[in-house]
Amino acid sequence: MDDPLRPSDEIFKQIYEQGFTTWHTLYQKAIPLSQHAPLLRLENVIPQHPKFPSYIEIGDDASIFLNTNYTFRVSTNRPTTIALSSDPSIGFTKWFGKQDNHLLPLTLAWAYVFSARWASVMPNASIQYTKKLASWRGDGNPEHDEPIIIDIGGVTGDALRWWAAILAPGEGWNAYVPPHERHLKSPWSTTLQSTRHLILCSRYTHNSLLPGFPPTWYDAVRFISDYVAHHHVSQQSHAAFMAALLLPTSQTMIKQVVLHTPRLSGAVRQSSFTPQTESQPWGSDEGQLDRLLTLGCNSQGIISLLGSAFIEPSIPCNACGAWIQGALAVLENQDTKDPHVLLHILINRSPQLGFLWLGALLAGIQASIMKRARAAFLGIDLQVAVWTNTLISFIQLPTTPTTAKEISRSDEARLMFLTQAEFHKSPPIVPFEPFGRTDIADCILEVQVHSQCKSSHGLYITNWAWAHDDGLSYVGKAIPTPKQVSFDAFENSVAIDFGSLDRERDCSETATRSMFLWLRGEDGYPVAERDIYLHEWINGWDSDEEDQTPEGDGKSTRQQRVGPWLTR
C-alpha cells in the first residue's frame, strides 16, 4: 500500500535531481559571467514599493503601522558592528580589488546618507557628531600598527569634518529620535571595530577641526560624489550603496558585518578633478531613494524576498526537502562558494532581486539565508511580494477552474485564504503547495461556494495607505501579483551528485505537518483523509506542540493579518 504522505525513494530522488539540475544549470551559466561585476541599476527597481510620507507617527514600540496590518521597524537599539578582514573570499576582490578597494569607506559613507535621510523623515529625529574622530596623517599621533591611509582628496571645511566622523573608530556620529538616544537609533547606525586604524590624508593641510554640524543627506551625497570622482570608483560606490542598504537586515541575522580591508596605495593623488555629474545609485528621482530606504527598514520583508530564490511553489510540500537538498548540493560546492560565481547564480535565479543579492553577499548574510532555506521556512511576506513583483508562495498563484467533484488541495488552500475563512486569515507558512486532491463535498463551505466558478480566483492588492493621527492617509496603487512566474531549468545534460541526498535530514515532514495543521488543525480531517491523520508525520502532534519546535522548523515568525486584499 502506498504511503499517504511520504513519497517513495524513487520520487524523492527524481525531485532531488530536479533541484540539482535547476541550480547546476544556473551555475554553468554563471561561470563565464563571473569575470565581470554585474551591471545593476536601481532607477527602476521596486516602482510599486511604498515610501515613508513626509509626516508619519511612530508607535510606542518604534514601529510604523500600514493600515494597522503591516509594520515597519524603523529604529534599532544598537549600531551594526563593522569589522575588517583580508580574507579574499569576501568583498569581490577580483572585481573591486585589482587596484584600490574603497568598499569600506564608501559603505560607511552611504550608511550615513541613509541615516541622514531617515532623520529628515522620522518625527523629531536628530543627527549629531560624537567626539570620535579618525586620525590624520602627520598629526603627531602615536604610530598605529599597519594603518590604512584614506585619501579624501582636496576637500576642506565641512567635508573634512564629515569624513573624520565617518571613518572614526567606534561611532563618529549618532542618528536617533530624542530623548531615546540609546534606544531609537537609525537602523543604519554603525560602529567601526578594527585593530587597524584609518588614517585620513588630503592634498591640503588641515587646522584643528571646528565642531560643526553634520551635513544633510544631500550634502553628504555631494561629498561622496567628490570622493568617487577623485578615485574614479563609481562602480564600487554603487556596490557599497547596496551593501549599506542591507545593513539593517544583517543586524537581525549576524553578529557583525565583515568588510574587506581597504587595499589602497596610500599616496595622495595629485591630479586635479572636476566633481562628477554622474547620477546617483538610485538615479535622479529622490522618491526612489525613499522607496529603497523604506524597503531597507523592512528586514523581515527582505529576508522573505531573498528566500524566494529557494522556493519552487510547484513542488509538493511532502517532497520539498528533496528539491532543497538538490539545490544546496550545488550551492555548497566549493566552486560555487566563490562569491563572484555565487552572485551571478543568484542573479540568474532572481534577476529582479539582483541588487539585494549583491548587498547580501557584501554584508555576509547569504549563509544565514541558505540555512533558513534548508528548513523550508523563510517567511511569507505577501505585501512585500506584491510590491516587488516577486513570487514567494504557492498561495499567490491563481486557482484553476474545475467542473469536477474534487479540487486540488493547493486550490483548496488558496480559496480558504482568499475567502478569509475562519482560522485561515493568515497564509500558510509553508511556501510549497499541498499535494493531492479533496472532494469538494469535504471542503469548508467557503471553498464549496467558489470551487466551481467559471473564472479563476487570485490574490491582488488594491491599494495601501499610511495611517495618520489626523485621520488622513496617502493612498497608492500596486500592480497585481503576476499570474505565472517560471522557474523552469534550462535544458541541459547534468551529471547528478547524490552525495547530499539524505532522507534522514529531510525537512519535508515538518513542512507537511505544518501545512496540514493549517488546512485541518481547526476544521478537522474528513473521513477520506483518515490515513493522513493517523500517519506518524501528523498523529500525536497539535498546534501547541508545534509551537515548541525550534526556530526555522515550522514555527511562524510572521503571524499577521493581510491588508486590503481583493479576491475575485
For each residue, the residues with C-beta under 8 A, 3 or more apart:
1:
2: 8
3: 6 7 8 535
4: 531 532 535
5: 318 512 532 535 537 538
6: 3 318 508 509 535 537
7: 3 11 12 15 316 318 319 322 508
8: 2 3 11 12
9: 12 13 503
10: 13 14
11: 7 8 14 15 319
12: 7 8 9 15 16 319 322 501 503 506
13: 9 10 16 17 322 498 501
14: 10 11 17 18
15: 7 11 12 18 19 315 319 322 323 326
16: 12 13 19 20 322 323 325 326 496 498 501
17: 13 14 20 21 326 496
18: 14 15 21 22 315 323 326 489
19: 15 16 22 23 312 322 323 324 325 326 327 329
20: 16 17 23 24 326 327 329 330 494 496 497
21: 17 18 24 25 326 489 492 494 496
22: 18 19 25 26 312 326 327 487 489
23: 19 20 26 27 326 327 329 330 331 345 349
24: 20 21 27 28 330 492 494
25: 21 22 28 29 489 490 492 494
26: 22 23 29 30 330 345 348 349 490
27: 23 24 30 31 330 335 336 341 345
28: 24 25 31 492
29: 25 26 32 33 344 348 490
30: 26 27 33 34 341 342 344 345 348
31: 27 28 34 341
32: 29 35
33: 29 30 36 38 344
34: 30 31 338 340 341 343 344
35: 32 94 340
36: 33 95
37: 92 95 96 235 239
38: 33 343 344 347 354 358
39:
40: 238 242 347 354 355 358
41: 44 45 283
42: 45 238 241 242 281 282 283 288 292 355
43: 279 282 283 284 285 288
44: 41 47 283
45: 41 42 352 355 388
46: 49 291 292 295 387 388
47: 44 291
48: 386 387 388 389 476 477 478 479
49: 46 291 294 295 384 387 388
50: 66 291 294 387 464 466 476
51: 287 290 291 293 294
52: 56 64 121 290 293 294 466
53: 56 466 474
54: 121
55: 123 468
56: 52 53 64 121 122 123 466 468
57: 64 123 467 468 469
58: 62 63 64 74 75 122 123 177 184
59: 62 63 64 65
60:
61:
62: 58 59 73 74 75 177 183 184
63: 58 59 71 72 73 74
64: 52 56 57 58 59 71 72 74 466
65: 59 68 69 70 71 467
66: 50 69 70 71 72 383 464 465 466 467 563
67: 70 464 465 467 563 564
68: 65 467
69: 65 66 560 561 562 563
70: 65 66 67 383 464 560 563
71: 63 64 65 66 560
72: 63 64 66 294 297 298
73: 62 63 76 187 248 297 298 299
74: 58 62 63 64 118 122 187 297
75: 58 62 122 176 177 183 184 185 186 187
76: 73 79 80 185 186 187 189 248 251
77: 182 183 184 185
78: 185 189 251
79: 76 171 185 189 190 191
80: 76 111 188 189 190 191 247 248 250 251 256 257
81: 190 191 193 255 256 257
82: 104 107 108 190 191 192 193 256 257 259
83: 193 194 256 257 258 259
84: 104 194 196 258 259 260 261
85: 90 258 259 260 261
86: 260 261
87: 90 258 260
88: 93
89: 337 338 339
90: 85 87 93 258 259 260 339 364
91: 96 97 101 103 259 260 339 362
92: 37 95 96 97 239 339 340 343 361 362
93: 88 90 96 97 101 260 263
94: 35 97 98 340
95: 36 37 92 98 235 340
96: 37 91 92 93 101 102 103 235 236 239
97: 91 92 93 94 101 260 263
98: 94 95
99:
100: 231 233 262 263 264 265
101: 91 93 96 97 104 236 260 261 262 263 264
102: 96 105 106 227 231 233 236 237 240 262 264
103: 91 96 106 107 236 239 240 243 259 260 262 362
104: 82 84 101 107 108 259 260 261 262
105: 102 108 109 150 166 167 198 227 262
106: 102 103 109 110 224 227 228 233 236 237 240 241
107: 82 103 104 110 111 240 243 244 259 362
108: 82 104 105 111 112 166 167 190 192
109: 105 106 112 113 166 220 223 224 227 240
110: 106 107 113 114 224 237 240 241 243 244 245
111: 80 107 108 114 115 188 189 190 244 247
112: 108 109 115 116 162 166 173 188 220
113: 109 110 116 117 217 220 221 224 244
114: 110 111 117 118 186 187 188 217 244 245 247 293 296
115: 111 112 118 119 127 173 175 186 188 189
116: 112 113 119 120 127 175 214 215 216 217 220
117: 113 114 120 121 217 289 290 293
118: 74 114 115 121 122 125 175 186 187 188 293
119: 115 116 122 125 126 127 175 186
120: 116 117 125 216 217
121: 52 54 56 117 118 125 290 293
122: 56 58 74 75 118 119 125 177
123: 55 56 57 58 177
124: 177 178
125: 118 119 120 121 122 175 176 177 178 186
126: 119 175 176 177 178
127: 115 116 119 173 174 175 176 186 214
128: 173 174 175 214
129: 161 165 172 173 174 211 212 213 214
130: 165 168 170 171 172 173 174
131:
132: 165 168 169 170 171 172
133: 164 165 168 172 209
134: 150 163 164 165 166 167 168 169 172 197 198 199 200
135: 139 141 144 147 197 198 199 200
136: 139 141 164 199 200 201 206
137: 149 199 200 201
138: 201 205
139: 135 136
140:
141: 135 136 144
142:
143: 147
144: 135 141 147 196 197 199
145: 195 196
146: 196
147: 135 143 144 196 197 198 199
148: 196 197 198 199 261 262 264
149: 137 199 201 264 266
150: 105 134 163 167 198 199 200 201 262 264
151: 201 202 230 231 264 266 267 268 269
152: 155 159 160 163 200 201 202 227 230
153: 202 203 226 227 230 231 269 273
154: 202 203 204 230 272
155: 152 159 160 163 202 204 223 226
156: 159 160 204 206
157: 160 161
158: 161 162 212 215 219
159: 152 155 156 162 163 223 226
160: 152 155 156 157 163 164 202 206 209
161: 129 157 158 164 165 209 210 212
162: 112 158 159 165 166 214 215 220 223
163: 134 150 152 155 159 160 166 167 200 223
164: 133 134 136 160 161 167 168 172 200 209
165: 129 130 132 133 134 161 162 168 172 173 214
166: 105 108 109 112 134 162 163 172 173
167: 105 108 134 150 163 164 172 192 198 200
168: 130 132 133 134 164 165 171 172 192
169: 132 134 192 193 194 197 198
170: 130 132 191 192 193
171: 79 130 132 168 174 189 190 191
172: 129 130 132 133 134 164 165 166 167 168 192
173: 112 115 127 128 129 130 165 166 214
174: 127 128 129 130 171 181 185 189
175: 115 116 118 119 125 126 127 128 185 186 188 189
176: 75 125 126 127 180 181 182 184 185 186 189
177: 58 62 75 122 123 124 125 126 180 184
178: 124 125 126 181
179:
180: 176 177 183 184
181: 174 176 178 184 185
182: 77 176 185
183: 62 75 77 180
184: 58 62 75 77 176 177 180 181
185: 75 76 77 78 79 174 175 176 181 182 189
186: 75 76 114 115 118 119 125 127 175 176 189
187: 73 74 75 76 114 118 247 248 251 296 297
188: 80 111 112 114 115 118 175 244 247 248 296
189: 76 78 79 80 111 115 171 174 175 176 185 186
190: 79 80 81 82 108 111 171 247
191: 79 80 81 82 170 171
192: 82 108 167 168 169 170 172 198
193: 81 82 83 169 170 256
194: 83 84 169 197 198
195: 145
196: 84 144 145 146 147 148 261
197: 134 135 144 147 148 169 194
198: 105 134 135 147 148 150 167 169 192 194 262
199: 134 135 136 137 144 147 148 149 150
200: 134 135 136 137 150 152 163 164 167
201: 136 137 138 149 150 151 152 266 268
202: 151 152 153 154 155 160 205 206 268
203: 153 154 268 269 270
204: 154 155 156
205: 138 202
206: 136 156 160 202 209
207:
208:
209: 133 160 161 164 206 212
210: 161
211: 129
212: 129 158 161 209
213: 129
214: 116 127 128 129 162 165 173
215: 116 158 162 218 219 220 223
216: 116 120 219 220
217: 113 114 116 117 120 220 221
218: 215 221 222
219: 158 215 216 222 223
220: 109 112 113 116 162 215 216 217 223 224
221: 113 217 218 224 225 280
222: 218 219 225 226 275
223: 109 155 159 162 163 215 219 220 226 227
224: 106 109 110 113 220 221 227 228 237
225: 221 222 228 229 275 276 278 280
226: 153 155 159 222 223 229 230 275
227: 102 105 106 109 152 153 223 224 230 231
228: 106 224 225 231 232 233 234 236 237 276 278
229: 225 226 232 273 274 275 276
230: 151 152 153 154 226 227 269 273
231: 100 102 151 153 227 228 269
232: 228 229
233: 100 102 106 228 236 237
234: 228 237 238 276 278
235: 37 95 96 238 239
236: 96 101 102 103 106 228 233 239 240
237: 102 106 110 224 228 233 234 240 241 281
238: 40 42 234 235 241 242 281
239: 37 92 96 103 235 236 242 243 358 362
240: 102 103 106 107 109 110 236 237 243 244 362
241: 42 106 110 237 238 244 245 281 282
242: 40 42 238 239 245 246 281 355 356 358 359 362
243: 103 107 110 239 240 246 247 257 259 358 359 362 363
244: 107 110 111 113 114 188 240 241 247 359
245: 110 114 241 242 292 295 296 355 356 359
246: 242 243 249 250 296 302 356 359 360 362 363 365
247: 80 111 114 187 188 190 243 244 250 251 257 296 363
248: 73 76 80 187 188 251 252 296 297 299
249: 246 252 253 296 299 302 303 360 363 365
250: 80 246 247 253 254 257 363 364 365
251: 76 78 80 187 247 248 254 299
252: 248 249 299 300 303
253: 249 250 303 365 368 369
254: 250 251 257 363 364 365 368
255: 81
256: 80 81 82 83 193
257: 80 81 82 83 243 247 250 254 363 364
258: 83 84 85 87 90 364
259: 82 83 84 85 90 91 103 104 107 243 362
260: 84 85 86 87 90 91 93 97 101 103 104 263
261: 84 85 86 101 104 148 196
262: 100 101 102 103 104 105 148 150 198
263: 93 97 100 101 260
264: 100 101 102 148 149 150 151
265: 100
266: 149 151 201
267: 151
268: 151 201 202 203
269: 151 153 203 230 231
270: 203
271:
272: 154
273: 153 229 230
274: 229
275: 222 225 226 229
276: 225 228 229 234
277:
278: 225 228 234
279: 43 283 284
280: 221 225 283 284 289
281: 42 237 238 241 242
282: 42 43 241 285 286 288 289 292
283: 41 42 43 44 279 280 288
284: 43 279 280
285: 43 282 288 289
286: 282 289 290
287: 51 290 291
288: 42 43 282 283 285 291 292
289: 117 280 282 285 286 292 293
290: 51 52 117 121 286 287 293 294
291: 46 47 49 50 51 287 288 294 295
292: 42 46 245 282 288 289 295 296
293: 51 52 114 117 118 121 289 290 296 297
294: 49 50 51 52 72 290 291 297 298
295: 46 49 245 291 292 298 301 302 384 388
296: 114 187 188 245 246 247 248 249 292 293 302
297: 72 73 74 187 248 293 294
298: 72 73 294 295 301 302 384
299: 73 248 249 251 252 302 303
300: 252 303 304 379 381 557 558
301: 295 298 304 305 381 383 384
302: 246 249 295 296 298 299 305 306 356 384
303: 249 252 253 299 300 306 307 369 372 378 379
304: 300 301 307 308 378 379 380 381 384 385 392
305: 301 302 308 353 356 381 384 385 388 390 392
306: 302 303 309 353 356 357 360 369
307: 303 304 310 311 369 372 373 378 379 392
308: 304 305 311 350 353 378 385 390 391 392 431
309: 306 346 349 350 353 357
310: 307 324 327 369 370 373 378
311: 307 308 378 391 392 393 431 432
312: 19 22 315 320 323 432 487
313: 391 393 394 396 397 431 432 433
314: 394 433 487
315: 15 18 312 319 320 323 432 433
316: 7 319 320 432 433 434 435
317: 320 376 430 432 433 434 435 508 511 512 515
318: 5 6 7 435 508 511 512
319: 7 11 12 15 315 316 322 323 435 508
320: 312 315 316 317 323 324 376 430 432 507 508 511
321: 324 325 376 505 506 507 508 509 511
322: 7 12 13 15 16 19 319 325 326 501 506 508
323: 15 16 18 19 312 315 319 320 326 327
324: 19 310 320 321 327 328 373 374 376 507
325: 16 19 321 322 328 329 500 501 502 505 506
326: 15 16 17 18 19 20 21 22 23 322 323 329 330 500 501
327: 19 20 22 23 310 323 324 330 331 373
328: 324 325 331 332 370 373 374 500
329: 19 20 23 325 326 332 333 497 499 500 501
330: 20 23 24 26 27 326 327 333 336
331: 23 327 328 336 337 342 345 370
332: 328 329 336 337 370 500
333: 329 330 336 337 497
334: 337
335: 27 338 341
336: 27 330 331 332 333 341 342 345
337: 89 331 332 333 334 342
338: 34 89 335 341 342
339: 89 90 91 92 342 343 361
340: 34 35 92 94 95 343 344
341: 27 30 31 34 335 336 338 344 345
342: 30 331 336 337 338 339 345 346 361 366
343: 34 38 92 339 340 346 347 357 358 361
344: 29 30 33 34 38 340 341 347 348
345: 23 26 27 30 331 336 341 342 348 349
346: 309 342 343 349 350 354 357 366
347: 38 40 343 344 350 351 354 357
348: 26 29 30 344 345 351
349: 23 26 309 345 346 487
350: 308 309 346 347 353 354 357 390
351: 347 348 354
352: 45 388 389 390
353: 305 306 308 309 350 356 357 388 390
354: 38 40 346 347 350 351 357 358
355: 40 42 45 242 245 358 359
356: 242 245 246 302 305 306 353 359 360
357: 306 309 343 346 347 350 353 354 360 361 366
358: 38 40 239 242 243 343 354 355 361 362
359: 242 243 244 245 246 355 356 362 363
360: 246 249 306 356 357 363 365 366 369
361: 92 339 342 343 357 358 364 366
362: 91 92 103 107 239 240 242 243 246 259 358 359
363: 243 246 247 249 250 254 257 359 360
364: 90 250 254 257 258 361 367
365: 246 249 250 253 254 360 368 369
366: 342 346 357 360 361 369 370
367: 364 370 371
368: 253 254 365 371 372
369: 253 303 306 307 310 360 365 366 372 373 378
370: 310 328 331 332 366 367 373 374
371: 367 368 374 375 552
372: 303 307 368 369 375 377 378 379 552
373: 307 310 324 327 328 369 370 376 378
374: 324 328 370 371 507
375: 371 372 507 510 552 553
376: 317 320 321 324 373 430 431 432 507 508 510 511
377: 372 429 430 511 514 552 553 554
378: 303 304 307 308 310 311 369 372 373 392 431
379: 300 303 304 307 372 429 557 558
380: 304 392 393 395 427 428 429 431 558
381: 300 301 304 305 384 385 392 558
382: 385 386 392 393 395 396 427 459 562
383: 66 70 301 386 387 461 464 562 563
384: 49 295 298 301 302 304 305 381 387 388 390
385: 304 305 308 381 382 388 390 391 392 393 396 481
386: 48 382 383 389 460 461 478 479 480 481
387: 46 48 49 50 383 384 478
388: 45 46 48 49 295 305 352 353 384 385
389: 48 352 386 479 481 482
390: 305 308 350 352 353 384 385
391: 308 311 313 385 396 397 481 482 485
392: 304 305 307 308 311 378 380 381 382 385 396 431
393: 311 313 380 382 385 396 427 428 431
394: 313 314 397 410 413 414 431 432 433
395: 380 382 413 414 417 427 428 459
396: 313 382 385 391 392 393 458 459 481
397: 313 391 394 410 414 458 483 484
398: 414 456 457 458 483
399: 411 414 415 418 456 457 458
400: 408 411 456
401: 452 453 454 455 456
402: 406 407 411 451 452
403: 452
404: 407
405: 439 440 441
406: 402 437 438 439 440
407: 402 404 411 412 415 437 438 440 443 447 451
408: 400 411 412 436 437 438
409: 412 413 433 434 435 436 437 438 519
410: 394 397 413 414 433 434
411: 399 400 402 407 408 414 415 451
412: 407 408 409 415 416 434 438 443 447 451 519
413: 394 395 409 410 416 417 428 433 434 515 518 519
414: 394 395 397 398 399 410 411 417 418 457 459
415: 399 407 411 412 418 419 443 446 447 450 451 457
416: 412 413 419 421 424 444 446 447 519
417: 395 413 414 420 421 424 425 427 428 459
418: 399 414 415 450 457 458 459 565 567
419: 415 416 424 446 447 449 450 567
420: 417 424 425 562
421: 416 417 424 425 444 446 447
422: 425 522
423: 521 522 523
424: 416 417 419 420 421 518
425: 417 420 421 422 561 562
426: 556 559 560 561 562
427: 380 382 393 395 417 562
428: 380 393 395 413 417 431 514 515 518 519
429: 377 379 380 514 518 554 556 558
430: 317 320 376 377 511 514 515 518
431: 308 311 313 376 378 380 392 393 394 428
432: 311 312 313 315 316 317 320 376 394 511 515
433: 313 314 315 316 317 394 409 410 413
434: 316 317 409 410 412 413 515 516 519
435: 316 317 318 319 409
436: 408 409
437: 406 407 408 409
438: 406 407 408 409 412 442 443 526 528 529
439: 405 406 442 443 526 528
440: 405 406 407 443 447 448 451 452
441: 405 448
442: 438 439 526 527 528 529
443: 407 412 415 438 439 440 447 448 451
444: 416 421 447 448 523
445: 448 449
446: 415 416 419 421 449 450
447: 407 412 415 416 419 421 440 443 444 450 451
448: 440 441 443 444 445 451
449: 419 445 446
450: 415 418 419 446 447 453 457
451: 402 407 411 412 415 440 443 447 448
452: 401 402 403 440
453: 401 450 456 457
454: 401
455: 401 568
456: 398 399 400 401 453
457: 398 399 414 415 418 450 453 567 568
458: 396 397 398 399 418 480 481 483 567 568
459: 382 395 396 414 417 418 481 565 567
460: 386 480 481 565 566 567 568
461: 383 386 464 478 480 481 563 564 565 566
462: 477 478 564 565 566
463: 475 476 477 478 564
464: 50 66 67 70 383 461 475 476 478 563 564
465: 66 67 473 474 475 476 564
466: 50 52 53 56 64 66 473 474
467: 57 65 66 67 68 473
468: 55 56 57 471 472 473
469: 57
470:
471: 468
472: 468
473: 465 466 467 468
474: 53 465 466
475: 463 464 465
476: 48 50 463 464 465
477: 48 462 463
478: 48 386 387 461 462 463 464
479: 48 386 389
480: 386 458 460 461 483
481: 385 386 389 391 396 458 459 460 461
482: 389 391 485
483: 397 398 458 480
484: 397
485: 391 482
486:
487: 22 312 314 349
488:
489: 18 21 22 25 492
490: 25 26 29
491:
492: 21 24 25 28 489
493:
494: 20 21 24 25
495:
496: 16 17 20 21
497: 20 329 333 500
498: 13 16 501
499: 329
500: 325 326 328 329 332 497
501: 12 13 16 322 325 326 329 498
502: 325 505 506
503: 9 12 506
504:
505: 321 325 502
506: 12 321 322 325 502 503 509
507: 320 321 324 374 375 376 510 511 553
508: 6 7 317 318 319 320 321 322 376 511 512
509: 6 321 506 512 513 537
510: 375 376 507 513 514 549 553 554
511: 317 318 320 321 376 377 430 432 507 508 514 515 554
512: 5 317 318 508 509 515 516 537 538
513: 509 510 516 517 537 538 541 546 554
514: 377 428 429 430 510 511 517 518 546 554
515: 317 413 428 430 432 434 511 512 518 519
516: 434 512 513 519 520 521 532 538
517: 513 514 520 521 541 543 546
518: 413 424 428 429 430 514 515 521
519: 409 412 413 416 428 434 515 516 523
520: 516 517 523 524 525 529 533
521: 423 516 517 518 542 543
522: 422 423
523: 423 444 519 520
524: 520
525: 520 529 530 532 533
526: 438 439 442 529
527: 442 530
528: 438 439 442
529: 438 442 520 525 526 532 533
530: 525 527 533 534
531: 4 534 535
532: 4 5 516 525 529 535 538
533: 520 525 529 530 538 539
534: 530 531 538 539
535: 3 4 5 6 531 532 538 539
536: 539 540
537: 5 6 509 512 513
538: 5 512 513 516 532 533 534 535 541
539: 533 534 535 536
540: 536
541: 513 517 538 545 546
542: 521 545 546
543: 517 521 546 547
544: 547 548
545: 541 542 548 549
546: 513 514 517 541 542 543 549 554 555
547: 543 544 555
548: 544 545 555
549: 510 545 546 553 554 555
550: 553 555
551: 555 557
552: 371 372 375 377
553: 375 377 507 510 549 550
554: 377 429 510 511 513 514 546 549
555: 546 547 548 549 550 551
556: 426 429 559
557: 300 379 551
558: 300 379 380 381 429
559: 426 556
560: 69 70 71 426
561: 69 425 426
562: 69 382 383 420 425 426 427 565
563: 66 67 69 70 383 461 464
564: 67 461 462 463 464 465
565: 418 459 460 461 462 562
566: 460 461 462
567: 418 419 457 458 459 460
568: 455 457 458 460
